Amino acid sequence: MAKIEIKGSPEELERVATFLANNNVKFNVVNDYGNHSLEDLEKYADLTQRFTDPVPEK
């Protein structure tokens, strides 16, 4: 497996994630446990929820 790390604001991450999703590229947004403002933490949490595949139920 290979990884690409995107560094930047939540808005930049959203642009990249939207591009990937629109082009049928599979990816996950994961928490980087960085030191972010409360506002940015909420934005990152929203992106993680929107762009990460749900775990399939058994």
N, C-alpha and C positions, 0 to 999 in steps of 0.2 A: 504494500500500500504506500502511496505517496501522499504528501500533504502540501497544501499551499497556505501560507499564513498571510492574512490581510491585516495590515495595521492602519488604523485611522479612526475617524469618528463613526458613530452609529449610522450616520447618513451615508458615508462612503461604503460601509459594509452593506447597507441595504441596497445601494445601487449595484454592487457586485453580486449580491445574492439574487436580486431580481433578474439580472442578466443571465446568471447561471440557470435559474429556474425556467426562464422563458426559452432557453436553448436546451432544455431537457438534460442538463448535466446534474448528476446526483451529487449531493454534498450535504454536510451538516454544519450548522453553526454551533460552536461549543463555547463554554465559558472559559475565559482566559484567566480568571481570578486576579485581574488587574486592579489597580487602584483608580477607580472611576468615581465621578460625582454621582449623587443619588439620581439625578435626572438621566444621566447616561446609563446607569445600571438598569433603570426601567426600560430604556430604549433597547439595550442589549438583550434583556430578558424577553421583550416582545419579539425581537428578531429571532432569537433562539426558538421560541414557541412557534412562530410562523413558518420557519424554514427548516425545521428538523422533523424528519419522519417520525410519526408516533410508533411506539413499540407495539407490534401486533399482539392481539389477545390470543391466548391459547385455547 
